[in-house]
Amino acid sequence: MNSQSHKRYIELIQKLSELNEAYYLQDAPLVSDATYDELMQELIAIENKYPLFIDPNSPSQKAGTNVNESKLKKLEHQIPMISLANAYNADDIKDWETRINKIIGEDTYREYVFELKIDGLSIAIDYSNGKISKAATRGDGKFGEDVTANIKTISTIPHEIKLKDPISIRGEVFISKKDFLKINQAQAERGLQTYANPRNTAAGSLRQLDPKITASRKLDAFFYNFFEQNTLSENSAATPYSTIKTHFEALQKLHELGFKTNINNNVLCKNISEVINLYEAWIKKKHDLDYDIDGAVVKINQLNLQTTLGSTAKTPRWALALKFPAEIASSKIESIEYEVGRLGTITPVANLVPVELAGTTVKRATLHNFDQIKRLGIKIGDHIKLQKAGDIIPEILEVIFEKRNGSEKEISAPTKCPACSSKVEKYEVAYRCTNIASCPAQVQR
């Protein structure tokens, strides 16, 4: 490995580790998914070129992130929660099938199961004697955070099932776009910070120390897999589906047991062309759903073929995540306005050069609070990238620093209320007008 490549490799490991911690533990992503994927692909390219120098702590070698810094108790996954390899277009999907054919043969009959990839928080729930025994987030794939009490507050997850044998269920916790808007409206009315997007809201809600807060958030979940276990003790041997022969049968079994599966959108495909057609169709109609998806997943249906294909250290060979192209637009911040809420909270809002994004013209984007401005390094006059959080709320993802020319201006927190010129005081991350009784903006709200 040449010194320049090695230096870049170390930089990528450090950067991606920092991004993983922000995304998985702080529920506050620092960059867009597209930017993260670009960095990860660059890391993997270096590792493919110099395989003898792969660092075992590389983010490419494990799922999620270490949970040692979490305030929640750690739980070990008896069946590791490994992540999926990614495809970004039809050619990548065809290449995946070519790799499969080298192992099982091109003429081997197989089916594919197409599932939507929910943009939420991955969860593993263990049942023993028909009741929930524990639940944990993905974490680093081997150890996750204990969210057992919080999982029990989600009304769509059964507390008891008819099957008495120990099983481990895998799914994704999410929040609908409708409920996300209601939560943000309630936060704003109470003068509290609003949330950036449904995924982070769901993740932060599930990882609360107080289950009562989780219960108030109207979380939901879809489930997509389960394993039968001989025992729930440490080092238990787990065998998937002792009486089930296909993944599609497993989805049906989950539904029969009372788990919510995405039954209307799980499709059994006869060939890879059907998979590609579905993938390309969902790129166009993903906005029709009341929950976020960030792609789809394709799996070999026959479980015996899944066993034959096996897994790498990090990903199964029999499944693939199909990522959607990022709907990201570029614009420029022309000015900053300050909106005053019902309780006096002052929210900075960026006025943008109008740009088309996800079917509408975007002219404004909330900056949430001044800590967000500082974290992203935003200035007036900056060129920025933005997306619609949950396909609803325009949010600024990052600054395009290479386009700066020195004319940009710093954004300062107001010292006076923009509506009544009264004194402004800081409360945690928020700035508030102190004129509670007669500030016209607060009275109007």
C-alpha positions in Angstrom: 0.0 0.0 0.0 1.5 3.3 -1.0 1.7 6.0 1.7 -0.8 8.3 0.1 -3.5 5.6 -0.1 -2.7 4.5 3.4 -3.1 8.0 4.7 -6.5 8.4 2.9 -7.6 4.9 4.2 -7.0 6.0 7.8 -8.8 9.3 7.2 -11.8 7.4 5.8 -12.0 5.0 8.8 -11.9 8.0 11.2 -14.5 10.0 9.3 -16.9 7.1 8.8 -16.6 6.0 12.4 -17.5 9.6 13.4 -20.5 9.6 11.0 -21.7 6.2 12.3 -21.7 7.4 15.9 -23.6 10.5 15.0 -26.2 8.5 13.0 -26.7 5.4 15.2 -26.1 6.8 18.7 -26.9 10.5 18.5 -29.7 10.2 15.9 -28.1 13.3 14.3 -26.5 12.5 10.9 -23.8 14.8 9.9 -24.0 14.2 6.1 -26.5 13.0 3.6 -26.9 9.2 2.9 -25.5 9.8 -0.6 -22.3 11.5 0.8 -21.9 8.7 3.3 -22.3 6.0 0.6 -19.6 7.8 -1.5 -17.1 7.7 1.4 -17.9 4.1 2.2 -17.5 3.0 -1.5 -14.1 4.8 -1.5 -13.0 2.9 1.6 -14.1 -0.4 0.1 -12.3 0.3 -3.1 -9.0 0.9 -1.2 -9.6 -2.4 0.8 -10.3 -4.3 -2.4 -7.0 -3.0 -3.9 -5.0 -3.6 -0.7 -6.7 -6.6 1.1 -3.7 -7.5 3.3 -4.0 -4.1 5.1 -7.7 -4.2 6.0 -8.2 -2.8 9.5 -10.6 -5.1 11.6 -12.0 -1.9 13.0 -12.9 -0.5 9.6 -16.6 0.5 9.3 -16.7 -1.8 6.2 -16.1 -4.8 8.4 -19.0 -4.4 10.8 -22.6 -3.3 10.9 -23.8 -0.1 12.7 -21.5 1.3 15.4 -20.1 0.4 18.8 -22.7 1.0 21.6 -20.2 1.4 24.5 -21.0 5.2 24.7 -24.8 4.6 24.9 -26.6 5.3 28.1 -28.7 2.2 27.6 -27.7 -1.3 28.7 -25.9 -3.5 26.2 -27.4 -6.8 25.0 -25.7 -9.5 22.9 -27.3 -10.7 19.7 -27.3 -14.5 19.7 -27.8 -14.3 16.0 -25.6 -11.4 14.6 -27.4 -8.6 12.8 -25.2 -8.3 9.8 -25.8 -5.6 7.2 -26.5 -5.9 3.4 -24.3 -5.1 0.4 -25.6 -2.3 -1.7 -26.6 -1.9 -5.3 -27.2 1.5 -6.8 -28.6 0.7 -10.3 -29.8 -2.1 -12.5 -26.3 -3.0 -13.6 -25.3 -3.6 -9.9 -28.3 -5.9 -9.5 -27.3 -7.9 -12.6 -23.7 -8.1 -11.3 -25.0 -9.5 -8.0 -26.9 -12.3 -9.9 -23.7 -13.1 -11.9 -21.8 -13.6 -8.6 -24.6 -15.8 -7.3 -24.5 -17.9 -10.5 -20.8 -18.6 -10.0 -21.7 -20.4 -6.8 -25.1 -22.1 -7.4 -25.0 -22.3 -11.2 -26.8 -20.3 -13.8 -29.4 -23.0 -14.4 -30.3 -23.6 -10.8 -34.0 -22.7 -10.3 -34.5 -19.9 -7.8 -37.0 -17.2 -7.0 -36.5 -13.7 -5.6 -38.4 -11.9 -2.9 -38.7 -8.1 -3.3 -39.2 -6.0 -0.2 -39.3 -2.3 0.5 -36.4 -1.1 2.7 -38.0 0.9 5.5 -36.0 4.0 6.6 -36.1 3.4 10.4 -34.2 1.7 13.2 -33.3 -2.0 13.0 -34.6 -4.1 15.9 -34.3 -7.7 17.1 -36.9 -9.0 19.5 -36.6 -12.4 21.3 -39.7 -14.3 22.4 -39.6 -17.1 24.9 -42.7 -19.2 25.8 -44.8 -16.9 23.6 -43.8 -13.6 25.4 -41.2 -10.9 24.7 -38.0 -11.7 26.6 -35.7 -8.9 25.3 -35.4 -6.4 22.5 -32.2 -4.7 21.2 -31.2 -2.2 18.5 -28.7 -3.3 15.9 -25.7 -1.6 17.5 -22.5 -3.0 16.0 -24.3 -6.2 14.9 -23.0 -8.2 17.8 -24.1 -6.0 20.7 -27.1 -3.7 20.7 -28.9 -1.4 23.1 -31.5 -2.8 25.4 -34.9 -1.3 24.4 -37.1 -4.1 25.8 -39.3 -1.8 27.9 -39.7 0.7 25.0 -40.6 -1.9 22.5 -43.5 -3.0 24.6 -45.1 0.5 24.2 -45.5 0.1 20.4 -49.1 -1.0 19.9 -48.6 -2.9 16.7 -46.0 -5.3 18.2 -47.7 -8.3 19.9 -46.7 -8.9 23.6 -47.8 -12.5 23.3 -47.8 -15.0 20.4 -49.1 -18.5 20.0 -45.8 -20.0 19.2 -44.1 -21.2 22.4 -40.7 -22.1 21.0 -38.0 -19.5 21.4 -37.7 -17.3 18.3 -35.8 -14.1 17.3 -37.7 -11.6 15.2 -36.1 -9.0 13.0 -37.7 -5.8 11.9 -37.6 -2.0 11.4 -39.2 0.6 13.8 -40.4 3.7 12.0 -42.8 6.6 12.4 -45.3 7.7 9.7 -44.9 11.0 7.9 -48.3 12.0 9.3 -47.3 11.4 12.9 -43.9 13.0 12.3 -45.7 16.2 11.3 -47.9 16.1 14.4 -44.9 15.6 16.7 -43.1 18.5 15.2 -46.2 20.7 15.5 -46.5 19.8 19.2 -42.8 20.5 19.7 -43.1 23.9 18.1 -46.2 24.8 20.1 -44.4 23.9 23.3 -41.4 26.1 22.3 -39.2 23.0 21.9 -36.7 22.0 19.2 -38.3 20.4 16.1 -37.0 17.2 14.6 -35.1 16.9 11.3 -36.8 13.8 9.8 -38.9 10.7 10.6 -36.0 8.3 10.8 -34.1 10.2 13.5 -37.3 10.9 15.4 -38.1 7.2 15.4 -34.6 6.2 16.5 -34.4 8.8 19.2 -37.9 7.9 20.5 -37.1 4.2 20.7 -33.8 4.9 22.5 -35.4 7.0 25.3 -34.5 6.2 28.9 -38.1 6.9 29.8 -40.6 4.4 28.1 -43.4 7.0 28.7 -41.8 9.3 26.1 -41.5 6.4 23.7 -45.2 5.6 24.2 -46.2 9.1 23.3 -44.5 9.0 19.8 -46.8 6.5 18.0 -44.0 4.3 16.7 -44.8 1.5 14.3 -42.8 -1.5 12.9 -42.6 -3.8 10.0 -41.0 -7.3 10.4 -39.1 -9.2 7.7 -37.4 -12.2 9.2 -37.3 -14.6 12.1 -35.2 -17.4 13.5 -36.1 -20.4 15.7 -33.7 -21.0 18.5 -33.0 -24.1 20.6 -32.6 -21.9 23.6 -32.3 -18.2 24.5 -29.2 -18.7 26.6 -25.8 -17.3 25.6 -24.1 -19.3 22.9 -27.4 -20.8 21.8 -27.5 -22.6 18.4 -30.0 -21.0 16.0 -31.4 -22.7 13.0 -33.6 -20.6 10.7 -37.0 -22.0 9.8 -36.8 -25.7 10.7 -40.2 -26.4 9.1 -40.2 -23.6 6.5 -38.5 -23.9 3.1 -38.7 -20.4 1.6 -38.4 -16.8 2.8 -41.8 -16.0 1.4 -43.3 -18.7 3.7 -41.4 -17.1 6.6 -43.1 -13.8 5.8 -46.5 -15.5 5.8 -45.7 -17.2 9.1 -44.8 -13.8 10.7 -48.1 -12.4 9.5 -50.0 -15.4 11.0 -48.2 -14.9 14.3 -49.6 -11.4 14.5 -46.5 -9.4 13.3 -47.0 -6.5 10.9 -45.3 -7.3 7.6 -45.4 -5.1 4.5 -47.7 -7.7 3.0 -49.0 -5.5 0.2 -45.5 -4.7 -1.1 -43.6 -8.0 -0.6 -43.5 -9.5 -4.0 -42.3 -13.0 -5.2 -40.4 -12.6 -8.4 -39.5 -15.3 -10.9 -36.4 -13.7 -12.3 -34.1 -10.8 -11.9 -35.8 -8.7 -14.6 -39.0 -8.6 -12.5 -36.9 -7.4 -9.5 -35.3 -4.6 -11.6 -38.7 -3.5 -12.9 -40.1 -3.2 -9.4 -37.0 -1.4 -8.2 -37.3 1.2 -11.0 -41.1 1.6 -10.5 -40.6 2.3 -6.8 -38.1 5.0 -7.5 -40.9 7.0 -9.1 -43.7 6.2 -6.6 -41.9 6.1 -3.3 -43.6 9.5 -2.4 -47.0 7.8 -2.4 -46.3 6.0 0.9 -47.0 7.5 4.4 -43.6 6.2 5.6 -40.1 6.7 4.4 -38.2 4.1 2.4 -34.6 4.5 1.3 -34.6 1.6 -1.2 -35.6 -2.0 -1.5 -34.2 -5.4 -0.6 -34.0 -8.5 -2.8 -33.5 -12.0 -1.3 -33.1 -15.5 -2.7 -36.4 -17.2 -1.8 -35.2 -20.8 -1.3 -33.6 -21.2 2.1 -31.4 -24.1 1.0 -29.9 -21.8 -1.6 -29.4 -19.1 1.1 -27.4 -21.7 3.1 -25.3 -22.7 0.1 -24.5 -19.1 -0.7 -23.7 -18.2 2.9 -22.2 -14.9 4.0 -19.0 -12.9 4.0 -17.7 -11.4 7.3 -20.2 -8.6 7.0 -22.9 -9.3 4.5 -25.0 -12.3 3.3 -24.4 -13.3 -0.4 -28.1 -14.2 -0.8 -29.5 -10.7 -0.2 -28.9 -7.2 -1.6 -30.0 -3.7 -0.6 -31.2 -1.7 -3.6 -30.6 1.9 -2.8 -32.6 4.7 -4.5 -30.9 7.6 -6.2 -30.7 10.5 -3.7 -33.1 13.3 -4.4 -30.8 16.1 -3.6 -30.8 19.6 -5.0 -28.3 22.4 -4.8 -29.2 26.0 -4.1 -27.8 29.2 -2.4 -28.7 30.9 0.8 -29.8 34.5 0.0 -30.8 35.6 3.5 -31.8 34.4 7.0 -35.2 35.2 8.6 -36.2 34.6 12.3 -39.6 33.1 13.0 -41.0 33.5 16.5 -43.1 30.6 17.9 -46.0 30.5 20.4 -43.7 30.4 23.4 -41.2 32.8 22.0 -38.7 30.3 20.5 -36.8 31.9 17.6 -36.2 29.6 14.7 -33.8 30.6 11.9 -35.1 30.0 8.4 -33.0 30.2 5.2 -34.4 32.0 2.1 -33.0 30.1 -0.9 -32.6 30.6 -4.6 -35.8 28.7 -5.8 -35.0 25.1 -6.8 -37.1 22.1 -7.9 -37.0 19.2 -5.4 -39.2 16.1 -5.1 -42.0 17.6 -7.2 -42.2 21.1 -5.7 -40.4 24.4 -5.8 -38.4 25.0 -2.6 -37.7 28.6 -1.6 -37.1 28.2 2.2 -35.6 25.7 4.6 -35.7 25.6 8.4 -32.3 25.5 10.1 -34.0 24.3 13.4 -31.6 26.1 15.8 -28.3 27.9 16.0 -26.4 24.8 17.1 -27.5 23.3 13.7 -26.0 26.3 11.9 -22.8 25.9 13.8 -22.6 22.1 13.2 -23.0 22.5 9.5 -20.9 25.6 9.3 -23.6 27.6 7.3 -23.1 31.2 6.3 -25.3 33.6 4.3 -24.3 33.3 0.6 -23.3 29.6 0.9 -24.1 27.2 -1.8 -25.7 24.2 -0.1 -27.2 20.7 -0.8 -30.7 20.0 0.5 -33.3 17.3 0.5 -36.9 16.9 1.8 -36.9 15.1 5.2 -39.6 12.5 4.9 -40.4 13.9 1.4 -42.0 16.8 3.3 -39.8 19.3 5.0 -36.9 20.9 3.1 -33.7 20.6 5.1 -30.1 21.6 4.4 -27.8 18.7 4.4 -24.4 20.3 4.0 -22.4 23.3 2.7 -20.6 23.1 -0.7 -17.4 24.6 0.8 -15.5 24.5 -2.5 -17.9 27.1 -3.9 -17.1 29.7 -1.2 -15.5 32.9 -2.5 -15.0 34.9 0.7 -18.1 37.1 0.4 -20.2 34.8 2.7 -21.4 36.3 6.0 -21.6 34.8 9.4 -25.0 34.1 10.9 -25.4 35.5 14.4 -28.1 34.6 16.9 -30.4 37.6 17.5 -30.0 39.7 20.7 -33.5 41.3 20.2 -36.8 39.7 19.2 -37.4 40.3 15.5 -41.1 40.9 16.2 -41.0 43.2 19.2 -37.4 44.1 19.8 -37.5 42.7 23.4 -34.6 41.0 25.0 -33.7 37.5 23.9 -32.4 34.8 26.2 -30.9 31.4 25.5 -32.5 28.2 26.9 -30.4 25.1 26.1 -30.2 25.1 22.3 -33.1 27.6 21.8 -33.2 31.4 21.8 -36.5 32.9 23.2 -38.1 36.3 23.3 -38.7 37.3 26.9 -41.8 39.4 26.2 -44.3 36.6 26.9 -47.3 38.9 27.5 -47.3 41.2 24.5 -44.9 40.1 21.7 -47.2 40.3 18.6 -45.7 37.2 17.1 -46.4 35.1 20.2 -49.9 36.5 20.6 -50.7 35.8 17.0 -49.4 32.2 17.3 
